[in-house]
Amino acid sequence: MVRWLYRVGASFLYYPKRLPYYSKQNTAPMKKWIPYIAGAILLIALSTLLLLHKEPHKFDGRITFNPKDKIPYGTYAAYHLLQQQFPKAAIEINHYAPELWQNLSLDSSGQVLLIVNSYFNPTESELDKLTAFAQKGNAVFISCLQMNKTARLFFKIQQEEVFNPFTVKNDYGVINMYDSFAVTLDSRTYTVPLQFVYPGVSYNNRFTKYDSLFTYPLGYNGDDKMPNLLAINTQKGSIFLHTAPITFTNFFVLYNNNHQYYEKLMSLFPANTKRIVWDEYFLLYKQKNRDNKDYKGLLSVLLSHKNFYDAFWMLIILLALYFLTEIKRRQRLIPEYNRPANDSLKFVTTIGKLYYEKGDHKNLAEKLTHFFLDYVRNKYKLPTNELNTAFVQQLSLKTGIPAEELNKLMDMLIHIKLSDRLSEQQLLQYHQQLENFYSKA
C-alpha cells in the first residue's frame, strides 16, 4: 500500500516532464493533491511503526498516590494497612468536596481524614470546613509536596517552592539506586527507630517557617533536619501537615522496616477511631469528571506511545506557527483607546463632605459599621448576626488581633447602635479603632 502511494505521488511529479499531454494548466490542479498524498504516506508509515514497535518492559515511575495503584509510587499498601492498624474502624474513600461529604460528619468525633497528593489546592471555604471538622474532636492529616498560597496563609506556614509538582516523575526506566531519601521522627514523641531510609526518588519538601504558638514539629528530613511534619491543635482535634507524601507509597512502605514509620504516623490518631476516610477529592478533582476517572479516550491511548506523542505535538506546533504567521500578516492595527478616568475617589470625597457638613455623625458611623461587618463576612467567612464572645474569639483566632482590642471595638460598635446621637470626638475614636483593625488584620 505504501509503495503504491509512493508510485502515484511520484507520477504526479515526474510524468508532466516526460509526457507532452500534461501542460502547466493541467498540472496545477494536481499539485494541490501533493500535500494530502504526502500526509497519507506519513500517517501510514507512522501507524506501521507504532504497530511494529514494541517497547521493552520498564519500571513504572509514575507518582500517582492512588490507593488503587499497585505500582511503586501508588498507595495501595498504605491504604490496606489501615484496617490492620485500626481493626474496629470503618475504612472508606471520599470523592466529594468538604461541603458535600457523604461519609464524614461535622457533628461527630472519632473520625480521621487522610489527604495524600502532590499539590494541595483547597479554597478558603474548604479549609474552614476542614478546621471545623477537626475542632469537633477529629483528625485531619495532609501529606503533600506543596500547598497553594491560600493554605500556606491559612496555616501560617512557609515551605520551599516547587516549580511544578505534577511533572516530577521518573521516565528513565529505572530508579537511580544511588539516590536516597530519609525521614526522621522527633525523639521527644517517638521511640526508636527514628530514622527511615529508602533508595527511591527524593520526592519531599520542608517547612521553612511556622507559627510556634499553635504549631509544633514531630518529624524532620533526614538530610537537612528541617521540619517535614507539623501538628496543629484545634480545640478537641488536630491537624497534621506533612511534606513527604512519598512515604505513603508502596515502594517506601514495603522497603525493609519502613512500615514502622507509617505505623508511627498512624499512632497520632486515637486507638478508638471509628472511621478513617482516604481522600481522593483533592487528589483527582483537577482531572476530568471523577465518575469517569478510570476511562481513557482514544487520543490518550495513542499519546501513550512516544513516537505518536512526538509527531502529534510537532504537528500542533507547526499548525500554531502557521496560524500565528497568517494572523500577523492579515491583522489590522488595533486603535488606541484612552484609559477611562477613575472618578470614584472624587465621588467618595464629595459624599464624605456632605455627611460632615450635615453633622450626621451617627449615620456615618453606621455606614462604617456596615462596611466593617461586610468585610468580616467576606474575608474571614464569619457570621455577624451575633457579636458575642464566641464571635470575638473566632475573629481573634483568624486575624491574630488580641481579644481585648476586639472587645473594645465591639463595645464601641454596640454603643453606636444604641445611641441616638454621636459626637464628633466619638466618631473620630471609632474611625481610629477601625483603621487599627484593618492595619492589623
Buried (B, 14 or more C-beta within 10 A) or exposed (E): EEEEBEEEBEEBEEEBEEEEEBEEEEBEEBEEEEEEBEEBBEEEEBEEEBEEEEEEEEEBBBBBBBBEBEBBBBBBBBBEBBEEBBEEBEBEBBBBBBEEBEBBEEEEBBBBBBBBBBBBBBBBEBBBBBBBBBBBBBBBBBBBBBBBEBBBEBBBBEBEEBEEBEEBBBEEEEBEEEEBBBBBBBEEBBEEEBEBBBBBBBBBBBBEEBEEEBBBBBBBBBBEEBBBBBBBEBEEBBBBBBBBBBBBBBBBBBBEEBBBBBBBBBEBBBEEBBBBBBBBBBBBBEEEEBEEBEEEEEEEEBBEBEEBEEBBEEEEEEEEEEEEEEEEEEEEEEEEEEEEEEEEEEEEEEEEEEBEEEEBBBEBBBEBBEEBBEBBEEEBEBEBEEBEEEBBEBBBBBBEBEBEBBEEBBEBBEEBEEEEEBEEEBBEEBEEBBEBBEEEB
